Amino acid sequence: MTKIYLRGVILLYLLAQALITVDAIAAHGIGAPKAKLWEKWTAHDPAATSKLDHSAWGQFLKKYVRPHASGVNRIAYAKVEDADRRKLDSYIGQLAETPISRFSRDEQFAYWVNLYNALTIKVILDAYPVDSIRDIRSGLFSAGPWDKRLIAVEGEQHTLNDIEHRILRPIWKDPRVHYAVNCASISCPNLQPVPFRGATRDVLLDKAAREFINHPRGARVDRGRLVVASIYVWFQEDFGNSDKGVIEHLRRYASPKLSDSLSSVMRIADDRYDWTLNDVGASTVVQETQQRRRRGSFYGQSR
């Protein structure tokens, strides 16, 4: 009996150490997924004129996305009615049944972004209440739901990581993708209160970029030191693959005041990320200690 007990203690210890290792890797930003093309999804029809209906998603966003005085859009997760959860499930099911490879590139972009964001909301609602999306594990050794197979599209199972890193990033090669997909966290670019649509995607992407970059959680120059959101470090390859490239990208969307401040810096001095859930009830002030504790913490080898 004593041997069995000791083996159990040792096993629990080793498991705890493994989980600590995963979080340690996450805390240093190691393991951020690279853009790796899923060849199947390069198929599209440039001549296609069909438009997808995202009105159900639009109604959900209008009802539950709450712009906040802090500049960070919040979601009223606790207020979502059962009928609206069923409508959300129905919308996701509608997207799953769509032969998206037959649509134009613009319609495909809106499709994948809206699907990603709708799935993320569903994941949160299914687990709610939670303090952070990273508390929802997709496996024993992963922080967050990004590697969990959530939906089948045209016969292929997809995770959130697949949508972002194997479809959106490698196909469009547009750094503004990072302002479109929402990870349900305070430091994430805002979940927009309207759906993405093929015809207006560039307008909405530029709006989202300006909102994030000109908010202190996106970029700020403090006593000559540039502090940025960790996405610019994790995914620097999408922003020119250097500090200089990131700064040039920031200036493209920065206000005149921020742009002037950026002109005097040459490198990124620090990066921060707060994984607190973007809930209506979340604190509007991110404490410095919390920022430092969560600094640079990645999704746990997944996003």
C-alpha positions, 0 to 999 in steps of 0.5 A: 500500500505504501509503495502504491501511495508513493508511486501516486505521489511521484506521479502527481509531482511529475504531472505538476512539473509538466504543467509548470513547464508548459506554463513556463514555456508560455510565459516566455512566448516560446511556441507561438505558432508560425503561419503554415499554409493549409493548401486545401484552403487556397481554393477560391472562385475569383468570379463568384458573386454570392454573398454570405449572410452574417446577420445572425452574428450581427444581431448577437454582436449588437446585443452583447458587445458593450463598448466601454469607456476604457476603450476595451470592448466587453462581452456580456457573457452572463447576460446571453439568453438561451435563445441567443445561444441556440441562434449562435449555434445555428449560425455556426452550423450554417457556416459549417455547411457552407462550401466556402471554397466556392466563394471569392477571397473577400467573402472567404476572409469574412467567413473565417474571421466571423467563424473564429470569433463566433467559435471563441464566444461559444467556447467561453459560454460553454465554460462560463464562468471563467477568469481567462480563456487560458483556463479552458484547456484543449489538452492536458498539457495545453493552456487554452482551447486553441488546439481543440477540434471544434468544427468540420468544414467541407469534411475537415476538422478545424481548431482555432489555431487552424483557422488563424495560423493555417488559413488566415495568416498564410493565405492573406499575409496581412498583419491586420488579421491580428486585429480581426480575430479576438481571443476573449481577453482584455489585451486582445484587439477589440471584438468588433460590434459588427460582423466582417463582410467581404465588401467592407473588410478593409474599412473594418480592418483599418478601424480595428488597427487604429483602435488597438494601436492608439490604445495604451494596451496596444502601444505606448511610449513611456519616458522614451521606452516603447511598450507594446502588446505582446502580439507584436513580439509573438508574431513579429514575423507578420510585422516586418520581422524586426522591431523596426518593422513593428514601429513602421507598422504602428506609425501607419495607424498611429495618431499624430501624437503617438506617431511623433513619439514613435519617431524617437524610438528605435526598438521595443523595450517591453511587451505586456499582455493581460489574459483576463476575460473581456467580460463586462464584469472585468476590472477596467484597471489592469494592475501593474503587478498583474501585467508583469505577472502575465507579461509575454505569456503566450497561449501555452504553445497555442493560439 
